[in-house]
Amino acid sequence: MNKIKRQKLEVAGYWIGDAADFLGLSEEERKIVEFRLALSRAVRERREKLGLTQAAVAARMKSTQSRVAKIEAAASGVSIDLMLSGFFAMGGTISDLTDEINRKSGSTRQKSLRKVQTH
């Protein structure tokens, strides 16, 4: 968003932030959410790069295709341990993961716009 448009919106009473701002997340909570999203993307991208189906990854993990889909969606019921298990089941390493996360760093924040209520 350009600076002039942002200023006009702020003068009109709007506040620009991201989903974490809207939810009132602490910095630590924001980092956990960003890590979960980056990890889920890394699992999906590695699977696609290897030409594997979700069912094939599930077989390697001794899990189910629906669980792999939930990993790739960063579903809240999926632990970070399980997400890492999926990544490592495809031959991923810690350095692969850190490279992937560093490459994507900061791209998870999507800006949102909301009207500030005045009393």
Secondary structure, 3 states (H helix, E strand, C coil): CCHHHHHHHHHCCEEEEEHHHHHCCCHHHHHHHHHHHHHHHHHHHHHHHHCCCHHHHHHHHCCCHHHHHHHHCCCCCCCHHHHHHHHHHCCCCHHHHHHHHHHHCCCCCCEEEEECCCC
